[in-house]
Amino acid sequence: MPPQRKFPVRPAIFLAIVVLCTIVAYLPPVRSRISLEEINAQLAALSEIANRSYGPPVFILGAIVLILVQLPGLIPVVVAGLVYGLGEAFLYSIIACSLGVTATFLIARFFLRDYFRPKLAKSFLGHAVERLEGSGILGMCLLRLVLVMTPPMNWMLGATNIKVRDYLIGTIIGLSPVILAVLLVVQKLKSVQSIRDIWQPEVIAAIAVLAALTAAILLVRRKLRANAKTE
């Protein structure tokens, strides 16, 4: 009599978590509250809350929740750029984003790795996964530069054997230039009152930083695809 296969309880629970998070993220009240229009309308109230003693912890916790429910992780970065100075905004954003994506990673590791890692090794992704695990911090830096905080990547990396230390350090290093570029643009655009203000040297420099970063990301992505085709 062939051995009976056990029902994959942990992956099933994980799937339920992801479905629940997706449903929450796409609820109309949630979507409307995190739109740029709504954020701009509530900017005064957000600034008042953010600059109180409990503001930074509330911001960090809220950003982690947004990332867990698979909403764009750069939304909290934009909010931070609007309500804090550049230094504070960068510090709180990098802490919040790093903790948020690491939380998804640890959840996925607990529920997925034992079941999916052996299957990944036998799939067409096996070689790529092994290279990522071997490259550690460098691999995570490149992934963050190319894909930033794409929700599926945050979840699925938990199914690999990449070290938590490498994941966290690579995430911090890889996200830092992205977050800084976004904050520079947001900080400078806050002072724009007319079309003429857009052509200030500071604003142009900030936009140029973001454009250069985008070009670098596209170049890295292109090279990774070219290397994958040649192997």
N, C-alpha and C positions, 0 to 999 in steps of 0.2 A: 504494500500500500504506500503510495507516494506521500512524503511529508506534507502536511497542510501548511499553507502559507499564512503567516500571521498578518492580520489587518494592520496597515501602517498607521498606527494611532497618532503618533507625533506629526507626521506630514498632514494628516487630516485636520488636526487641531490648528496647525499653522495655516492651512488653506482657509479655515474658518476665520482666523484672525485677519488675514489679508482681505478677504471678502468683506468682513465687517468694517475694516478701516477704509476700504474703497467706498462702501456705501455711505459712511460718515462724511468722507471727503466730498462726495458729490451731492450731498443734501443741499437744496437751494439756500437755506439759511446760512450754512457754512460757506458756500461759494460766494454769496453776496457780501458776507462780512469781511472776507479777505481780498475782495477786489481792490484794485488801485484807487478806484473812485471812492469807495467807502473808506479806505485808509486815509485818503486825502481829506475827506469830509470830517473824519474824527481825529484829525492830526493834533488839534489843541488838547483834546482829552487824553490822547495817547501820550503826548509829551508830558502832561502833568503827572500821569501815573508812572511813566518810565523814569522820571527824575526824582521820585520819592525813594525812601530808603529801601523799600521792598521792590522797587521797579526792576532792577537788573535780574533778581531771581525769578520774578514773574515773567520777564521777557524770555529768559533762557528756558524756563519750563514750557512756556507757550510755543517757542520755536521747536523744542523737542517733540511736543505733541503734534505740531503741523507735519514734521518729518515722518513721524510714526504713522500718521494717517495718509501718507504718500502725497501730500501737497508739495508744490515746488519749494525747495528749501531756501531759495534765494529771496522769497517773500519776507522772511524775518530780517534778512540782511538789508533790504530796502527800508523796512520800518526802522531798523537801528540807525541807518544813515539819516533818516528824517528827524529822529527824536534825540540823538546823541551827537556829541562831537566825534571827529574822525577816530581818535585814539580809543575812546570808550566803545564806539560802534564796532570797531575792528575786534577788540578784545571780547566783547559779549557775543559777537557773531561767530567768531572762530570757536569759542567754548560751546555755544549752543549747537552749531552745526556738527561739530565733532562728536559731541555727546549724543546728538540725535541719530546720526548715521551709525554710530557704534552700538546704540541701543537696538536698532534694527538688525545689525550684524549678530549680536549676541542672542537675540530671540531666534533668528534663523538658524544659528549654529546649534542651539539646544534642540530645535524641532526637526531640522533637516539633515544635518551632516551625516549622522549614522546611516541614514537611508539613501541619500542621494550621492554622497562622495564616491562610493564604489561604482555607481552607475555612471557618474561623470568620467571616471577613469577609463571606462570601456567605450565611451561615446567619442564622437569626432572632436569634442571639446577637451578630451583628456590631455593632449599635449599642451594646449594653451593654458589649462588649469595648472599643470605641473610647472610650466614656465613662470606663471604668476606667483605660485607658492614659493618657487625658488628665488625669484627676484625680490620678494618681500617689499621693503619700503619703496624701492625704486618703481616697482610695478604698480603699487598703489598710487604713487605720485602721478604717474602717467595716466592711470585710469581716472583720477580726479580731475586732471587737466583736460582730458578728452570728454568725459561724461559727467563731470562735476558731481551732482548728487542725484543722479537718475534713480528713482525709487526701486525699479527692478534690480539694479546693480546692488543697491544697499542690502536688499534681502538675500539675493542669490550668492553673494560672496560668503555668507555664513555657512554655505554648504561645502566650502573648500577648507583646506587645512592651513590656510594662511594664518600666521600668528597674530594674536590680538594686538601685540605691541607694534608689529609692522603695519597692521591695518590702521591703527590710531595715529602713529607717527606719520605714515605716508599720507593719510587723509589731511592732517594738519598742514603739512608742507605743501601738498597739492592744492588744497583749497585756499591757502593764504593769498596767493596772487589774484585768484578769481574774486575773492571777497573784497580785497583791497581795491581792485579795479572798479567793481560795482559801487563801493562806497565813495570812491573819488568822484565818479560821475554823479551819484545822488547828491553828495555834499555840494558840488558845484552848481548843479541844476536847481538846488533849493533857492539860490540867490537870483535866478533868472527872472526878470520882470518883463522883458520884452525880447523881440527877435534880435535886437542889437546886442543884448547881454550874452547871447549864445556865443558870440564871436570873441569873448574875452579870452586871453591867453590861457588862463587857468582852466576854463571850461573845455577849450579845444584840447589842452594837454590831457585832461581826464578822459575825454572821449577817445583820444588817440591811444591811451593806455589800454582801454577796453577793446578797441579795434585791433591793436597789436596782439593782445592776448587771444582774441578770437581767431586771428590768423594763425597764431602758434598752435592753438588747439586743432584747427583744421589740418595743419601741416603734419602734426604728430599722428592724427587719425589716419591721414593718407598714407604715411609711412608704415603704420601698423598694418593697414590693410594690404599694402604691397608686400610686406614681409610674410604675412599670412598666406598670400597666394603663391609665393615662391617656395614655401616649405612643403 
